[in-house]
Amino acid sequence: MNFAEKLKKGRKEKGWSQEELAKKLFVSRQSVSKWENGRFF
């Protein structure tokens, strides 16, 4: 399992939306989406 898969799995286990996770990490929702899809740059 790579980082993108772990991130998405962990977020869903917590019941958080991408928007909620983004706010906790002080990033945009688009950043979370990119990370979950394996696009880091």
PDBQT receptor file of N, H, CA, C and O in Angstrom, charges set to zero:
ATOM      1  N   MET A   1       0.847  -1.185   0.000  1.00  0.00    +0.000 N 
ATOM      2  CA  MET A   1       0.000   0.000   0.000  1.00  0.00    +0.000 C 
ATOM      3  C   MET A   1       0.886   1.240   0.000  1.00  0.00    +0.000 C 
ATOM      4  O   MET A   1       1.760   1.389   0.855  1.00  0.00    +0.000 OA
ATOM      5  N   ASN A   2       0.659   2.114  -0.950  1.00  0.00    +0.000 N 
ATOM      6  H   ASN A   2      -0.051   1.993  -1.644  1.00  0.00    +0.000 HD
ATOM      7  CA  ASN A   2       1.466   3.329  -1.046  1.00  0.00    +0.000 C 
ATOM      8  C   ASN A   2       0.837   4.467  -0.233  1.00  0.00    +0.000 C 
ATOM      9  O   ASN A   2      -0.224   4.303   0.369  1.00  0.00    +0.000 OA
ATOM     10  N   PHE A   3       1.510   5.621  -0.226  1.00  0.00    +0.000 N 
ATOM     11  H   PHE A   3       2.372   5.754  -0.715  1.00  0.00    +0.000 HD
ATOM     12  CA  PHE A   3       1.042   6.757   0.566  1.00  0.00    +0.000 C 
ATOM     13  C   PHE A   3      -0.365   7.191   0.165  1.00  0.00    +0.000 C 
ATOM     14  O   PHE A   3      -1.207   7.447   1.026  1.00  0.00    +0.000 OA
ATOM     15  N   ALA A   4      -0.620   7.275  -1.142  1.00  0.00    +0.000 N 
ATOM     16  H   ALA A   4       0.064   7.067  -1.841  1.00  0.00    +0.000 HD
ATOM     17  CA  ALA A   4      -1.927   7.734  -1.621  1.00  0.00    +0.000 C 
ATOM     18  C   ALA A   4      -3.042   6.830  -1.097  1.00  0.00    +0.000 C 
ATOM     19  O   ALA A   4      -4.077   7.315  -0.639  1.00  0.00    +0.000 OA
ATOM     20  N   GLU A   5      -2.830   5.528  -1.167  1.00  0.00    +0.000 N 
ATOM     21  H   GLU A   5      -1.990   5.134  -1.539  1.00  0.00    +0.000 HD
ATOM     22  CA  GLU A   5      -3.834   4.574  -0.688  1.00  0.00    +0.000 C 
ATOM     23  C   GLU A   5      -4.024   4.672   0.821  1.00  0.00    +0.000 C 
ATOM     24  O   GLU A   5      -5.150   4.619   1.315  1.00  0.00    +0.000 OA
ATOM     25  N   LYS A   6      -2.914   4.814   1.553  1.00  0.00    +0.000 N 
ATOM     26  H   LYS A   6      -1.999   4.857   1.151  1.00  0.00    +0.000 HD
ATOM     27  CA  LYS A   6      -2.995   4.931   3.013  1.00  0.00    +0.000 C 
ATOM     28  C   LYS A   6      -3.730   6.197   3.426  1.00  0.00    +0.000 C 
ATOM     29  O   LYS A   6      -4.536   6.182   4.356  1.00  0.00    +0.000 OA
ATOM     30  N   LEU A   7      -3.447   7.292   2.730  1.00  0.00    +0.000 N 
ATOM     31  H   LEU A   7      -2.792   7.305   1.974  1.00  0.00    +0.000 HD
ATOM     32  CA  LEU A   7      -4.092   8.561   3.044  1.00  0.00    +0.000 C 
ATOM     33  C   LEU A   7      -5.608   8.463   2.854  1.00  0.00    +0.000 C 
ATOM     34  O   LEU A   7      -6.383   8.871   3.720  1.00  0.00    +0.000 OA
ATOM     35  N   LYS A   8      -6.009   7.924   1.726  1.00  0.00    +0.000 N 
ATOM     36  H   LYS A   8      -5.380   7.593   1.022  1.00  0.00    +0.000 HD
ATOM     37  CA  LYS A   8      -7.431   7.813   1.426  1.00  0.00    +0.000 C 
ATOM     38  C   LYS A   8      -8.122   6.863   2.398  1.00  0.00    +0.000 C 
ATOM     39  O   LYS A   8      -9.212   7.158   2.886  1.00  0.00    +0.000 OA
ATOM     40  N   LYS A   9      -7.495   5.730   2.678  1.00  0.00    +0.000 N 
ATOM     41  H   LYS A   9      -6.609   5.490   2.281  1.00  0.00    +0.000 HD
ATOM     42  CA  LYS A   9      -8.067   4.748   3.600  1.00  0.00    +0.000 C 
ATOM     43  C   LYS A   9      -8.211   5.352   4.999  1.00  0.00    +0.000 C 
ATOM     44  O   LYS A   9      -9.253   5.206   5.639  1.00  0.00    +0.000 OA
ATOM     45  N   GLY A  10      -7.171   6.024   5.465  1.00  0.00    +0.000 N 
ATOM     46  H   GLY A  10      -6.325   6.142   4.945  1.00  0.00    +0.000 HD
ATOM     47  CA  GLY A  10      -7.202   6.632   6.790  1.00  0.00    +0.000 C 
ATOM     48  C   GLY A  10      -8.259   7.712   6.902  1.00  0.00    +0.000 C 
ATOM     49  O   GLY A  10      -8.961   7.808   7.909  1.00  0.00    +0.000 OA
ATOM     50  N   ARG A  11      -8.368   8.521   5.866  1.00  0.00    +0.000 N 
ATOM     51  H   ARG A  11      -7.797   8.443   5.049  1.00  0.00    +0.000 HD
ATOM     52  CA  ARG A  11      -9.374   9.584   5.857  1.00  0.00    +0.000 C 
ATOM     53  C   ARG A  11     -10.776   9.002   5.922  1.00  0.00    +0.000 C 
ATOM     54  O   ARG A  11     -11.623   9.483   6.676  1.00  0.00    +0.000 OA
ATOM     55  N   LYS A  12     -11.017   7.967   5.131  1.00  0.00    +0.000 N 
ATOM     56  H   LYS A  12     -10.329   7.577   4.519  1.00  0.00    +0.000 HD
ATOM     57  CA  LYS A  12     -12.348   7.360   5.106  1.00  0.00    +0.000 C 
ATOM     58  C   LYS A  12     -12.669   6.655   6.418  1.00  0.00    +0.000 C 
ATOM     59  O   LYS A  12     -13.818   6.664   6.858  1.00  0.00    +0.000 OA
ATOM     60  N   GLU A  13     -11.661   6.041   7.051  1.00  0.00    +0.000 N 
ATOM     61  H   GLU A  13     -10.727   6.034   6.693  1.00  0.00    +0.000 HD
ATOM     62  CA  GLU A  13     -11.870   5.393   8.346  1.00  0.00    +0.000 C 
ATOM     63  C   GLU A  13     -12.297   6.399   9.410  1.00  0.00    +0.000 C 
ATOM     64  O   GLU A  13     -13.088   6.081  10.298  1.00  0.00    +0.000 OA
ATOM     65  N   LYS A  14     -11.766   7.613   9.309  1.00  0.00    +0.000 N 
ATOM     66  H   LYS A  14     -11.123   7.872   8.588  1.00  0.00    +0.000 HD
ATOM     67  CA  LYS A  14     -12.126   8.679  10.256  1.00  0.00    +0.000 C 
ATOM     68  C   LYS A  14     -13.476   9.306   9.904  1.00  0.00    +0.000 C 
ATOM     69  O   LYS A  14     -14.068  10.012  10.720  1.00  0.00    +0.000 OA
ATOM     70  N   GLY A  15     -13.956   9.046   8.697  1.00  0.00    +0.000 N 
ATOM     71  H   GLY A  15     -13.475   8.472   8.034  1.00  0.00    +0.000 HD
ATOM     72  CA  GLY A  15     -15.216   9.625   8.258  1.00  0.00    +0.000 C 
ATOM     73  C   GLY A  15     -15.089  11.075   7.839  1.00  0.00    +0.000 C 
ATOM     74  O   GLY A  15     -16.070  11.818   7.848  1.00  0.00    +0.000 OA
ATOM     75  N   TRP A  16     -13.871  11.482   7.467  1.00  0.00    +0.000 N 
ATOM     76  H   TRP A  16     -13.074  10.879   7.460  1.00  0.00    +0.000 HD
ATOM     77  CA  TRP A  16     -13.612  12.861   7.083  1.00  0.00    +0.000 C 
ATOM     78  C   TRP A  16     -13.745  13.020   5.579  1.00  0.00    +0.000 C 
ATOM     79  O   TRP A  16     -13.409  12.116   4.815  1.00  0.00    +0.000 OA
ATOM     80  N   SER A  17     -14.236  14.169   5.166  1.00  0.00    +0.000 N 
ATOM     81  H   SER A  17     -14.509  14.904   5.787  1.00  0.00    +0.000 HD
ATOM     82  CA  SER A  17     -14.228  14.518   3.747  1.00  0.00    +0.000 C 
ATOM     83  C   SER A  17     -12.838  15.041   3.395  1.00  0.00    +0.000 C 
ATOM     84  O   SER A  17     -12.023  15.314   4.276  1.00  0.00    +0.000 OA
ATOM     85  N   GLN A  18     -12.585  15.173   2.116  1.00  0.00    +0.000 N 
ATOM     86  H   GLN A  18     -13.247  14.951   1.401  1.00  0.00    +0.000 HD
ATOM     87  CA  GLN A  18     -11.316  15.767   1.697  1.00  0.00    +0.000 C 
ATOM     88  C   GLN A  18     -11.206  17.182   2.234  1.00  0.00    +0.000 C 
ATOM     89  O   GLN A  18     -10.124  17.626   2.619  1.00  0.00    +0.000 OA
ATOM     90  N   GLU A  19     -12.326  17.890   2.259  1.00  0.00    +0.000 N 
ATOM     91  H   GLU A  19     -13.205  17.530   1.947  1.00  0.00    +0.000 HD
ATOM     92  CA  GLU A  19     -12.335  19.268   2.758  1.00  0.00    +0.000 C 
ATOM     93  C   GLU A  19     -11.960  19.315   4.245  1.00  0.00    +0.000 C 
ATOM     94  O   GLU A  19     -11.187  20.177   4.663  1.00  0.00    +0.000 OA
ATOM     95  N   GLU A  20     -12.500  18.397   5.034  1.00  0.00    +0.000 N 
ATOM     96  H   GLU A  20     -13.127  17.696   4.695  1.00  0.00    +0.000 HD
ATOM     97  CA  GLU A  20     -12.189  18.363   6.468  1.00  0.00    +0.000 C 
ATOM     98  C   GLU A  20     -10.706  18.070   6.702  1.00  0.00    +0.000 C 
ATOM     99  O   GLU A  20     -10.064  18.717   7.529  1.00  0.00    +0.000 OA
ATOM    100  N   LEU A  21     -10.172  17.099   5.974  1.00  0.00    +0.000 N 
ATOM    101  H   LEU A  21     -10.694  16.574   5.302  1.00  0.00    +0.000 HD
ATOM    102  CA  LEU A  21      -8.754  16.768   6.124  1.00  0.00    +0.000 C 
ATOM    103  C   LEU A  21      -7.886  17.948   5.701  1.00  0.00    +0.000 C 
ATOM    104  O   LEU A  21      -6.892  18.265   6.355  1.00  0.00    +0.000 OA
ATOM    105  N   ALA A  22      -8.265  18.588   4.616  1.00  0.00    +0.000 N 
ATOM    106  H   ALA A  22      -9.072  18.331   4.085  1.00  0.00    +0.000 HD
ATOM    107  CA  ALA A  22      -7.499  19.742   4.126  1.00  0.00    +0.000 C 
ATOM    108  C   ALA A  22      -7.427  20.840   5.183  1.00  0.00    +0.000 C 
ATOM    109  O   ALA A  22      -6.369  21.435   5.387  1.00  0.00    +0.000 OA
ATOM    110  N   LYS A  23      -8.539  21.110   5.851  1.00  0.00    +0.000 N 
ATOM    111  H   LYS A  23      -9.398  20.626   5.685  1.00  0.00    +0.000 HD
ATOM    112  CA  LYS A  23      -8.552  22.147   6.888  1.00  0.00    +0.000 C 
ATOM    113  C   LYS A  23      -7.638  21.775   8.042  1.00  0.00    +0.000 C 
ATOM    114  O   LYS A  23      -6.957  22.638   8.598  1.00  0.00    +0.000 OA
ATOM    115  N   LYS A  24      -7.616  20.493   8.410  1.00  0.00    +0.000 N 
ATOM    116  H   LYS A  24      -8.169  19.793   7.959  1.00  0.00    +0.000 HD
ATOM    117  CA  LYS A  24      -6.757  20.034   9.504  1.00  0.00    +0.000 C 
ATOM    118  C   LYS A  24      -5.275  20.157   9.153  1.00  0.00    +0.000 C 
ATOM    119  O   LYS A  24      -4.435  20.372  10.027  1.00  0.00    +0.000 OA
ATOM    120  N   LEU A  25      -4.965  20.017   7.858  1.00  0.00    +0.000 N 
ATOM    121  H   LEU A  25      -5.648  19.842   7.149  1.00  0.00    +0.000 HD
ATOM    122  CA  LEU A  25      -3.573  20.073   7.405  1.00  0.00    +0.000 C 
ATOM    123  C   LEU A  25      -3.175  21.446   6.869  1.00  0.00    +0.000 C 
ATOM    124  O   LEU A  25      -2.033  21.648   6.457  1.00  0.00    +0.000 OA
ATOM    125  N   PHE A  26      -4.125  22.395   6.875  1.00  0.00    +0.000 N 
ATOM    126  H   PHE A  26      -5.053  22.231   7.209  1.00  0.00    +0.000 HD
ATOM    127  CA  PHE A  26      -3.871  23.755   6.372  1.00  0.00    +0.000 C 
ATOM    128  C   PHE A  26      -3.434  23.751   4.907  1.00  0.00    +0.000 C 
ATOM    129  O   PHE A  26      -2.508  24.458   4.510  1.00  0.00    +0.000 OA
ATOM    130  N   VAL A  27      -4.134  22.926   4.116  1.00  0.00    +0.000 N 
ATOM    131  H   VAL A  27      -4.886  22.352   4.438  1.00  0.00    +0.000 HD
ATOM    132  CA  VAL A  27      -3.895  22.887   2.672  1.00  0.00    +0.000 C 
ATOM    133  C   VAL A  27      -5.248  22.963   1.964  1.00  0.00    +0.000 C 
ATOM    134  O   VAL A  27      -6.292  22.963   2.617  1.00  0.00    +0.000 OA
ATOM    135  N   SER A  28      -5.232  23.028   0.644  1.00  0.00    +0.000 N 
ATOM    136  H   SER A  28      -4.384  23.028   0.113  1.00  0.00    +0.000 HD
ATOM    137  CA  SER A  28      -6.489  23.070  -0.104  1.00  0.00    +0.000 C 
ATOM    138  C   SER A  28      -7.047  21.655  -0.300  1.00  0.00    +0.000 C 
ATOM    139  O   SER A  28      -6.328  20.661  -0.202  1.00  0.00    +0.000 OA
ATOM    140  N   ARG A  29      -8.346  21.603  -0.579  1.00  0.00    +0.000 N 
ATOM    141  H   ARG A  29      -8.930  22.411  -0.659  1.00  0.00    +0.000 HD
ATOM    142  CA  ARG A  29      -8.974  20.318  -0.859  1.00  0.00    +0.000 C 
ATOM    143  C   ARG A  29      -8.380  19.709  -2.126  1.00  0.00    +0.000 C 
ATOM    144  O   ARG A  29      -8.266  18.490  -2.252  1.00  0.00    +0.000 OA
ATOM    145  N   GLN A  30      -8.006  20.580  -3.059  1.00  0.00    +0.000 N 
ATOM    146  H   GLN A  30      -8.099  21.570  -2.956  1.00  0.00    +0.000 HD
ATOM    147  CA  GLN A  30      -7.404  20.100  -4.301  1.00  0.00    +0.000 C 
ATOM    148  C   GLN A  30      -6.087  19.392  -4.034  1.00  0.00    +0.000 C 
ATOM    149  O   GLN A  30      -5.760  18.418  -4.712  1.00  0.00    +0.000 OA
ATOM    150  N   SER A  31      -5.321  19.871  -3.046  1.00  0.00    +0.000 N 
ATOM    151  H   SER A  31      -5.586  20.662  -2.494  1.00  0.00    +0.000 HD
ATOM    152  CA  SER A  31      -4.063  19.210  -2.691  1.00  0.00    +0.000 C 
ATOM    153  C   SER A  31      -4.329  17.805  -2.176  1.00  0.00    +0.000 C 
ATOM    154  O   SER A  31      -3.646  16.857  -2.566  1.00  0.00    +0.000 OA
ATOM    155  N   VAL A  32      -5.314  17.669  -1.306  1.00  0.00    +0.000 N 
ATOM    156  H   VAL A  32      -5.868  18.438  -0.990  1.00  0.00    +0.000 HD
ATOM    157  CA  VAL A  32      -5.654  16.342  -0.770  1.00  0.00    +0.000 C 
ATOM    158  C   VAL A  32      -6.063  15.416  -1.909  1.00  0.00    +0.000 C 
ATOM    159  O   VAL A  32      -5.652  14.256  -1.949  1.00  0.00    +0.000 OA
ATOM    160  N   SER A  33      -6.861  15.921  -2.824  1.00  0.00    +0.000 N 
ATOM    161  H   SER A  33      -7.195  16.863  -2.791  1.00  0.00    +0.000 HD
ATOM    162  CA  SER A  33      -7.296  15.122  -3.969  1.00  0.00    +0.000 C 
ATOM    163  C   SER A  33      -6.104  14.652  -4.793  1.00  0.00    +0.000 C 
ATOM    164  O   SER A  33      -6.031  13.484  -5.177  1.00  0.00    +0.000 OA
ATOM    165  N   LYS A  34      -5.175  15.558  -5.065  1.00  0.00    +0.000 N 
ATOM    166  H   LYS A  34      -5.235  16.507  -4.754  1.00  0.00    +0.000 HD
ATOM    167  CA  LYS A  34      -3.986  15.196  -5.835  1.00  0.00    +0.000 C 
ATOM    168  C   LYS A  34      -3.173  14.130  -5.114  1.00  0.00    +0.000 C 
ATOM    169  O   LYS A  34      -2.722  13.164  -5.729  1.00  0.00    +0.000 OA
ATOM    170  N   TRP A  35      -2.987  14.306  -3.802  1.00  0.00    +0.000 N 
ATOM    171  H   TRP A  35      -3.354  15.091  -3.302  1.00  0.00    +0.000 HD
ATOM    172  CA  TRP A  35      -2.221  13.322  -3.030  1.00  0.00    +0.000 C 
ATOM    173  C   TRP A  35      -2.880  11.947  -3.086  1.00  0.00    +0.000 C 
ATOM    174  O   TRP A  35      -2.204  10.929  -3.236  1.00  0.00    +0.000 OA
ATOM    175  N   GLU A  36      -4.211  11.929  -2.963  1.00  0.00    +0.000 N 
ATOM    176  H   GLU A  36      -4.760  12.756  -2.840  1.00  0.00    +0.000 HD
ATOM    177  CA  GLU A  36      -4.926  10.648  -2.975  1.00  0.00    +0.000 C 
ATOM    178  C   GLU A  36      -4.878   9.982  -4.355  1.00  0.00    +0.000 C 
ATOM    179  O   GLU A  36      -5.080   8.774  -4.474  1.00  0.00    +0.000 OA
ATOM    180  N   ASN A  37      -4.615  10.762  -5.371  1.00  0.00    +0.000 N 
ATOM    181  H   ASN A  37      -4.451  11.744  -5.273  1.00  0.00    +0.000 HD
ATOM    182  CA  ASN A  37      -4.505  10.219  -6.727  1.00  0.00    +0.000 C 
ATOM    183  C   ASN A  37      -3.056  10.003  -7.160  1.00  0.00    +0.000 C 
ATOM    184  O   ASN A  37      -2.778   9.711  -8.323  1.00  0.00    +0.000 OA
ATOM    185  N   GLY A  38      -2.137  10.152  -6.199  1.00  0.00    +0.000 N 
ATOM    186  H   GLY A  38      -2.364  10.389  -5.254  1.00  0.00    +0.000 HD
ATOM    187  CA  GLY A  38      -0.738   9.862  -6.473  1.00  0.00    +0.000 C 
ATOM    188  C   GLY A  38       0.033  10.955  -7.186  1.00  0.00    +0.000 C 
ATOM    189  O   GLY A  38       1.137  10.712  -7.674  1.00  0.00    +0.000 OA
ATOM    190  N   ARG A  39      -0.526  12.154  -7.255  1.00  0.00    +0.000 N 
ATOM    191  H   ARG A  39      -1.423  12.351  -6.859  1.00  0.00    +0.000 HD
ATOM    192  CA  ARG A  39       0.158  13.283  -7.902  1.00  0.00    +0.000 C 
ATOM    193  C   ARG A  39       0.708  14.183  -6.792  1.00  0.00    +0.000 C 
ATOM    194  O   ARG A  39      -0.050  14.856  -6.093  1.00  0.00    +0.000 OA
ATOM    195  N   PHE A  40       2.010  14.185  -6.642  1.00  0.00    +0.000 N 
ATOM    196  H   PHE A  40       2.626  13.639  -7.210  1.00  0.00    +0.000 HD
ATOM    197  CA  PHE A  40       2.623  14.905  -5.529  1.00  0.00    +0.000 C 
ATOM    198  C   PHE A  40       3.296  16.205  -5.946  1.00  0.00    +0.000 C 
ATOM    199  O   PHE A  40       3.654  17.014  -5.090  1.00  0.00    +0.000 OA
ATOM    200  N   PHE A  41       3.473  16.419  -7.249  1.00  0.00    +0.000 N 
ATOM    201  H   PHE A  41       3.182  15.762  -7.944  1.00  0.00    +0.000 HD
ATOM    202  CA  PHE A  41       4.145  17.633  -7.716  1.00  0.00    +0.000 C 
ATOM    203  C   PHE A  41       3.374  18.258  -8.841  1.00  0.00    +0.000 C 
ATOM    204  O   PHE A  41       3.782  19.292  -9.369  1.00  0.00    +0.000 OA
TER     205      PHE A  41
